[in-house]
Amino acid sequence: MAPQAIANPSIVTFAPPDGISSADFVEQCRVWGYQIAGQSGYLAERRLVQIAVMGAVTASDVEPLLDRLAQ
């Protein structure tokens, strides 16, 4: 999404939307076609999930997920 010179490949950790467990959110993302992490004890206990934004990821790859999260 960013030029190579300023790209910052990373793993982003965030809380799922209110009212949904991390496990249920991970499953919902899987149904939408996205693989995110959240099943580990460390993440589940803290109600957190993670998504990797590294490699050949483009804005068009993540925009549908962001649109769903904004609803």
MARBA-3410 file (N, C-alpha, C, O; in Angstrom, 1 decimal):
71
0.8,-1.2,0.0,0.0,0.0,0.0,0.9,1.3,0.0,0.4,2.3,-0.5 ~ 2.1,1.1,0.5,3.0,2.3,0.6,4.2,2.0,-0.2,4.5,0.8,-0.4 ~ 4.9,3.0,-0.7,6.1,2.8,-1.4,7.1,2.0,-0.6,7.1,2.2,0.7 ~ 7.9,1.2,-1.2,8.8,0.3,-0.4,9.7,1.2,0.5,10.0,0.7,1.6 ~ 10.1,2.3,0.1,11.0,3.2,1.0,10.3,3.6,2.3,11.1,3.8,3.3
9.0,3.6,2.4,8.4,4.1,3.6,7.4,3.0,4.2,6.7,3.3,5.1 ~ 7.4,1.8,3.6,6.5,0.8,4.0,6.9,0.3,5.4,8.1,0.4,5.8 ~ 5.9,-0.1,6.2,6.1,-0.6,7.5,5.4,-1.9,7.8,4.3,-1.9,8.4 ~ 5.9,-3.0,7.2,5.2,-4.2,7.4,5.2,-4.6,8.9,6.2,-4.5,9.6 ~ 4.0,-5.0,9.3,3.9,-5.2,10.8,2.7,-6.2,11.1,2.0,-6.5,10.2
2.6,-6.5,12.3,1.4,-7.2,12.8,0.7,-6.2,13.7,1.2,-5.7,14.6 ~ -0.6,-6.0,13.4,-1.4,-5.0,14.1,-2.3,-5.8,15.1,-3.0,-6.7,14.7 ~ -2.2,-5.3,16.3,-3.1,-5.9,17.4,-4.2,-4.9,17.7,-3.9,-3.7,17.9 ~ -5.4,-5.4,17.8,-6.5,-4.5,18.2,-7.6,-5.3,18.8,-7.7,-6.6,18.7 ~ -8.5,-4.6,19.5,-9.7,-5.3,20.1,-10.8,-5.4,19.1,-11.0,-4.5,18.3
-11.5,-6.5,19.0,-12.6,-6.6,18.1,-13.7,-5.7,18.5,-13.7,-5.1,19.6 ~ -14.7,-5.5,17.6,-15.8,-4.6,18.0,-16.5,-5.0,19.3,-16.5,-6.2,19.7 ~ -17.1,-4.0,20.0,-17.8,-4.3,21.3,-18.8,-5.4,21.0,-19.5,-5.4,20.0 ~ -19.0,-6.2,22.1,-20.0,-7.2,22.0,-19.7,-8.5,21.3,-20.5,-9.4,21.2 ~ -18.5,-8.7,20.9,-18.1,-9.9,20.2,-16.7,-10.4,20.8,-15.8,-9.6,21.0
-16.7,-11.7,21.0,-15.4,-12.2,21.6,-14.4,-12.3,20.5,-14.7,-12.2,19.3 ~ -13.1,-12.4,20.9,-12.1,-12.5,19.9,-12.2,-13.7,19.1,-12.0,-13.7,17.9 ~ -12.6,-14.9,19.7,-12.8,-16.1,18.9,-13.9,-16.0,17.9,-13.8,-16.4,16.8 ~ -15.0,-15.3,18.3,-16.1,-15.1,17.3,-15.7,-14.2,16.2,-16.1,-14.3,15.1 ~ -15.0,-13.2,16.6,-14.5,-12.2,15.6,-13.6,-12.9,14.6,-13.6,-12.6,13.4
-12.7,-13.7,15.1,-11.7,-14.4,14.2,-12.6,-15.3,13.2,-12.2,-15.3,12.0 ~ -13.6,-16.0,13.7,-14.4,-16.8,12.9,-15.2,-16.0,11.8,-15.2,-16.3,10.7 ~ -15.7,-14.8,12.3,-16.4,-13.9,11.3,-15.5,-13.5,10.2,-15.8,-13.4,9.0 ~ -14.3,-13.1,10.6,-13.3,-12.7,9.6,-12.9,-13.8,8.6,-12.8,-13.6,7.4 ~ -12.9,-15.0,9.1,-12.6,-16.2,8.3,-13.7,-16.3,7.2,-13.5,-16.6,6.1
-15.0,-16.2,7.7,-16.1,-16.3,6.8,-16.0,-15.2,5.7,-16.4,-15.4,4.5 ~ -15.5,-14.0,6.1,-15.4,-12.9,5.1,-14.2,-13.1,4.2,-14.0,-12.4,3.2 ~ -13.3,-14.1,4.5,-12.2,-14.4,3.6,-10.8,-13.9,4.2,-9.9,-13.8,3.4 ~ -10.8,-13.5,5.5,-9.6,-13.0,6.1,-9.1,-13.9,7.2,-10.0,-14.3,8.0 ~ -7.9,-14.2,7.2,-7.3,-15.0,8.3,-6.6,-14.1,9.3,-5.6,-13.4,9.0
-7.1,-14.0,10.5,-6.5,-13.2,11.5,-6.3,-14.1,12.7,-6.9,-15.2,12.8 ~ -5.5,-13.7,13.7,-5.2,-14.5,14.9,-5.9,-13.9,16.0,-6.3,-12.7,16.1 ~ -6.2,-14.8,17.0,-6.9,-14.4,18.2,-7.3,-15.6,19.0,-7.8,-15.4,20.1 ~ -6.9,-16.8,18.6,-7.3,-18.0,19.4,-6.3,-18.3,20.5,-6.6,-19.1,21.3 ~ -5.1,-17.7,20.4,-4.1,-18.1,21.4,-4.6,-17.6,22.8,-5.3,-16.7,22.9
-4.2,-18.3,23.8,-4.6,-17.9,25.2,-4.2,-16.5,25.5,-5.0,-15.8,26.1 ~ -3.0,-16.1,25.1,-2.6,-14.7,25.4,-3.6,-13.7,24.8,-3.9,-12.7,25.5 ~ -3.9,-13.9,23.5,-4.8,-12.9,22.9,-6.3,-13.0,23.4,-6.9,-12.0,23.6 ~ -6.7,-14.3,23.5,-8.1,-14.5,23.9,-8.4,-13.9,25.3,-9.4,-13.3,25.6 ~ -7.4,-14.1,26.2,-7.6,-13.6,27.6,-7.7,-12.1,27.6,-8.4,-11.5,28.5
-7.0,-11.4,26.7,-7.0,-10.0,26.7,-8.1,-9.4,25.7,-8.2,-8.2,25.5 ~ -8.8,-10.3,25.1,-9.8,-10.0,24.0,-9.2,-9.1,22.9,-9.7,-8.0,22.6 ~ -8.1,-9.7,22.4,-7.4,-9.0,21.3,-7.3,-9.9,20.1,-7.5,-11.2,20.2 ~ -7.1,-9.4,18.9,-6.9,-10.1,17.7,-5.7,-9.4,17.0,-5.3,-8.3,17.3 ~ -5.1,-10.2,16.0,-4.0,-9.6,15.3,-4.2,-9.9,13.8,-4.7,-10.9,13.4
-3.7,-9.0,13.0,-3.7,-9.2,11.5,-2.4,-8.7,11.0,-1.8,-7.7,11.4 ~ -1.8,-9.5,10.1,-0.5,-9.2,9.6,-0.7,-8.4,8.3,-1.5,-8.7,7.4 ~ 0.0,-7.3,8.3,0.0,-6.4,7.1,1.4,-6.3,6.5,2.1,-5.3,6.6 ~ 1.8,-7.4,6.0,3.1,-7.5,5.4,3.1,-8.3,4.1,2.1,-9.0,3.9 ~ 4.0,-8.2,3.3,4.0,-8.8,2.0,3.3,-8.0,1.0,3.3,-6.8,1.1
2.7,-8.7,0.0,2.0,-8.0,-1.1,0.6,-7.6,-0.7,-0.3,-8.1,-1.4 ~ 0.4,-6.8,0.3,-0.9,-6.4,0.7,-1.2,-5.0,0.1,-0.4,-4.1,0.1 ~ -2.4,-4.9,-0.6,-2.8,-3.6,-1.2,-4.0,-3.1,-0.5,-4.6,-3.8,0.3 ~ -4.3,-1.8,-0.7,-5.4,-1.2,-0.1,-6.7,-1.9,-0.5,-7.6,-2.1,0.3 ~ -6.8,-2.4,-1.7,-8.0,-3.1,-2.2,-8.1,-4.5,-1.5,-9.2,-5.0,-1.4
-7.0,-5.0,-0.9,-7.1,-6.2,-0.2,-7.8,-6.1,1.2,-8.5,-6.9,1.6 ~ -7.5,-4.9,1.8,-8.0,-4.7,3.1,-9.3,-3.8,3.2,-10.0,-3.8,4.2 ~ -9.6,-3.1,2.2,-10.7,-2.2,2.2,-12.0,-2.9,2.5,-12.8,-2.3,3.3 ~ -12.3,-4.1,2.0,-13.6,-4.7,2.3,-13.7,-5.1,3.8,-14.7,-5.0,4.4 ~ -12.6,-5.5,4.4,-12.6,-5.7,5.8,-12.8,-4.5,6.6,-13.6,-4.5,7.6
-12.2,-3.4,6.3,-12.3,-2.1,7.0,-13.8,-1.6,6.8,-14.4,-1.1,7.8 ~ -14.3,-1.8,5.6,-15.7,-1.4,5.4,-16.7,-2.2,6.3,-17.6,-1.6,6.9 ~ -16.5,-3.5,6.4,-17.3,-4.3,7.3,-17.2,-3.9,8.8,-18.1,-3.8,9.5 ~ -15.9,-3.5,9.2,-15.7,-3.1,10.6,-16.4,-1.8,10.9,-16.7,-1.5,12.0 ~ -16.5,-0.9,9.9,-17.1,0.4,10.1,-18.6,0.4,10.2,-19.2,1.4,10.6
-19.2,-0.7,9.9,-20.7,-0.8,9.9,-21.2,-1.0,11.3,-22.4,-1.1,11.6
END
